[in-house]
Amino acid sequence: MKVLAAGDHFVRNSLIAEALRHDLADSSLELTELTLPWPIEPFGQVGEVNEASDAEDALIRALDGVEVCVTQMAPFTERVLKAAPELKLIAVCRGGPVNVNADAAREQGVRVCYAPGRNAAATAEFTIGLMLSALRRIPEAHASLTGAGGWDGSYYTYERSGMELEDTPVGLVGYGAVGSRVARVLGAFGAEVEVYDPYVRGDVRGMRTSSLEALLSRSRVLTLHARLTPQTQGLIGARELSLLPRGAVLINAARGGLVDTEALCDALDSGQLGAAALDTFEEEPLRPGARLLSLPNVVLTPHVGGASQSVARKAARIAAAEVVRYARGEPLANALP
């Protein structure tokens, strides 16, 4: 079986190869490699697929005679799929195969599987880090100490000392693999957790509400964990931000499109929001001169919430396990229908 490892600078080919060779030790595995430039070069739309590396031509050449491809960012457009007649399986090392044209894959008889939950723990931990950073002004205080201002005692004044999580009402929008972990950690901090997720059945940790408006009105901290869909695009806009208690804090390590950026900036400027901590943005990368970059009460990170070495290894192992199932003729665990 000829397998292409189309890794990048995060999910490295060496990790994919190690996982495949461990799980397929007794098989006749012929492994070839293609290294894609992400994240040194940002992903984007390639043809009709999203969040992919712009490398159609290189991928087509690398797929010659390949039956299985393990990748995170390879652009499996209709053009690529039609140029790879031997291809039977694409194992995508991420939570959803957005870099694959699913309809074209079905037409070509190519199965597509993915790695749900690979970065849930990392993103949940990072969310808590963002939350503490915004609530306690940690990056701002660090910058003041290392900058020209030196020791600034004003960070101990009542106005600038920030909030703690214990006994603070925290609203979670979304209770999937990440949101549920965040809720568990917040419970350990002693926060008053409230959850809004109309798609989740069963019990949740904390109080559950069927009304987004009600959750917003009670949340001193709002953290977003919903998937980005046409229904959730711009879920948090000017109206929703106005429902939060004045001075509330917004955390978004999910998808930038969940929030109307201009409305967010307006709320920060007016003081309706006391602070925001964002790892994702409507437009990535942020343009030089973007309004968010000029606001003092924000914590910004470049979409790295799901970036840990454990995530890269875990993604490679999950994908390799799917290749093993395929090789043995077993049902795939996480595959598109």
N, C-alpha and C positions, 0 to 999 in steps of 0.2 A: 504494500500500500504506500503510495507516494503522498507525503504530507508536506504542505507548505506552512512554515511558521512565519507569519507576517507580523512580527512584533514591532515594538517601538522603543523609546527610551524610558518607558515606565514598565509595561509588561514586556520584558526583554525576551529576545529569542532564546537566550540561555535558560530562562525559567520555563518557557514552553517546552523546549527540548528535554530538559530534566524531567518534567512531569510526564511527558509522552514516553520517554524511554523507561521510566520507572514503571508505568502502568502497562506498556506494551513490550515488555522485555523479551517475550517469547515470540513476538511476531516479526514478520519481515518488513520492518519499517524503513522506508527510504525518506529521509528528512532533508528538505531544502529550506532556505531562509531568505527573507526579504525584510530589511529594516526600514520602517517608516519614520518620518522626521518628527512626529508628535512626541512630546509637547514643546520641543524646541521651536517648531513651526506650528502655529495654532491650527486646530481643525476648522472645518467650515462646511458649507454645502458644496458637494461635488456632483454634478449632474442633478439627478433627482433625489439623492440621499443626503442626510444631514450628519453633522459631527463626524466627518471623515477626513483623512489626509488626501491631499490632491495628488494622487499617484496612480491614476488609471492605467497609463501606458506601462509603467514598471510592474504593476500587478498583473496585467495581461501577460507580459513576458514571463513572469515568475510562475504563473499558473499552468504553463505548458505541461501536459500530462499529469497534472495534480488531481488527486481524488478527494482530498480533505484539506481544508485550510483553517488554521487556528489564528485568530487575529483579534485586535481590539479596534483598530482604526482604518482597516483597508476599505476602499470605496467600492462596494459591490453594487455597481449600477447595472442597468439593463445591458449596456454596452459591454461591460466586463463579463457578465454572466454568459452572454451569447458567444463570447470569445473563449470560453473555457468549457468545452463539451465533455471533458472527462470528470469535471467537478461534481461531487455527490453530496458533500457536507461542508457547511461553514459553521465553525464553532466560534462564537463571538465572546470575548472575555470581558463582558460588561453587562450591566443590569438589563439592557434592552438592545436589540439589534437594529438601532436606528441607522446604521451605516450600510444596511442591506435593503435593496429593493425586494420586498417580500413577494410581491406579485410576480415579478420577473423570475425570482428563484423558483417559485411553484411551477411556472410555465416550463422552466428548464429541468424540473425534477430534482432540484437541489434542496435538501433539508437544511434548516437553519435552527441552531440552538444557541443558548446564551447563558449568562451566569448571574441570576438574580441573587441579591443579598450579598454580593462579594464585598461591597464597601459599606455595608450598613453600620458595623461597629465603628469604623473609622470616621464616618460622617457624623454619627451620633456624638462621639467624643469631641470632634471638632466643633460641633454645634454648642456643646457646653462650654468649650473654650471661648468661642465667640461671645457667648452670653456673659460669662464672667468678665471678659475683657471690656465689653460695653458697659456693663453695670458698674464696675469698679474703676473704669478709666485707666486700665493697665497700660495699653500702648501709649496713651497720651502722657501719663506720668513718666513712663520710661523715656519718651522723647524729650520731656522737659528736663530730666536729670542729665541726659547725655548731650543736650544742646547748649546753646550759649547762656540760657537762663540759669542753669545750675539748680541748686536745691530750692524747690518751690513749696513753701509751707502752706500755700492756699489749698493744696489738695486735701488737707485735713480740716478745712472749714466745712460747715454744715452743707453749704450750697454745692460743693464740689465732691463731697465724700461718697456719693453714689448709694446704690441700693444693694441689699443682699438677697439671696434667693429664699432663705427661710421665711415662711409665712407670706411670701409674695405670690399673688395670683398670676399663674403662667398659663397662657392659652396655646394649645397645639392644634394646628390645622394639618390634618393628615396623621394617620396612626398605622402606618405600614411598618416595614422592617426598621426604618430609622426612627420614626416618630415614637414607636413603642419603646425603643431603647432609651430615647431621650426622656420619656415619661418616667421610666424606672429610675434613672439617675436623679431626676428632679425630685422624685419622692424621697430619695435618700438625703437630699439637701433640706427637705422639709418644706418644699414649695407647695402651694395649693394648685394642683394640676387640673385643668379642664380641657376636654378634647372635643374637637369637631371633625367628624369624618363620616359622611353619609353612606360610604361604601363598605364600612367595616361592620361586621356582625359580631355579637358576643360581647363579653366584658372588656372594659378598658381600665387602665390604671388611672385613677382619679375620677373626677366627675365628668359625665358625658352630657353634651348638649346637642340638640337637633337644629339649633339656630346659630349660624355664624354671627349674626348681629348681637345676640346675647353674649356669646363668648367674647367678642370684641369689647363690649361695654364693660366687661369685668377684668380684662387682661392688662396688668401692668407690664407684662412682658408677653410678646406674641412671637411664636416661632413657627416657621412654615416647613411642612414636610409633605406637601401634596405633589402629585405628578403633574407635569405641564401637559395639558390637553386643550383643545379648543374651548372647553367649558371652563377651565381654570386660568386661561390667559387673562392677565390683568385682574385676577381675583381680588387683590388688595389695591384699591384705588383711592381717590380723594374722599369718597363717601365713607368707605370702610375705615380709613385712617382717622376720620373725624369722630368715629364712634369710640375709639380708644380713649381711656382716661388721659388727660393732658400730662405730657411728660413720659408717656409709655416708651418702651424700647422694642424695636423690631429686629428679629434675627431671621436671616434667610440664607441657608446653606443648601437649598433644594434647587430651584430653577429661577433665574432672574425674571423670566416672563410672568411669574406669578404676581409681580408687583409693578404698578405704574411708576416708573422712575421719576417723572416730573412731579407727580403728586407726592411721592416720598420726599423729594428735595424740598418741596413747598412746606410739607409738614415739619421737616427738620428746621427750616428757616424760621418758621412761625413759632416754634417751641411746642407745637402739638405733639411732636415726637421729641423725646429727650435725647435719644440716641438711636443709632442703627448699626448693626454688624452684618456685613454682606460678604458672602463668598461667591455669589453668582450674580449675573447682570443681564439685562435685556440684550445688550450688545457686548460681545466679547471678542477680542480684548477691549477694555475701556479705551476710548479715544483720548489722546492728549487734550487737556482742557475740558474734559467732561465735568459737568456741574458737581457730581458727587465728590470729585477730587478736591474741590475748594471748600467743602464743609468741614468744620472742626469737630463735630460731634458724631463722627462715623468711624468704624473699624472696617477696613477693606482688605480682602485677601483674594488672590488671583485663581479662584475656582480650584482650590487644593484640598477641600474638605475630605474627599475620598482618596487622597494620595497618601498611602502608607506602604511600606515595604511588605507588610503582611497582606495588604489588598492585592498587590501584584502577584505574590506567590499563590494566594488563594484563587485568583482568577485563572491562572495557568492550570492549577490542579482541577478546578471545576470543568474547564474546557477539555482537559485531557481525559477526564472521566467520561465525558460524552463521546469522545472519539473511541474509547474502549467499548462503550455500549454499541456504537455503530459497527465496529469491527467484529463484535460477537453476534451481531444481528438482534440485539436487545432493544427494547423501546428506549427512546431518548427521554431524559428526565425533564428537561426544560426546552421544549422545541415549539416553534411556530406551527400552527395547524396546517 
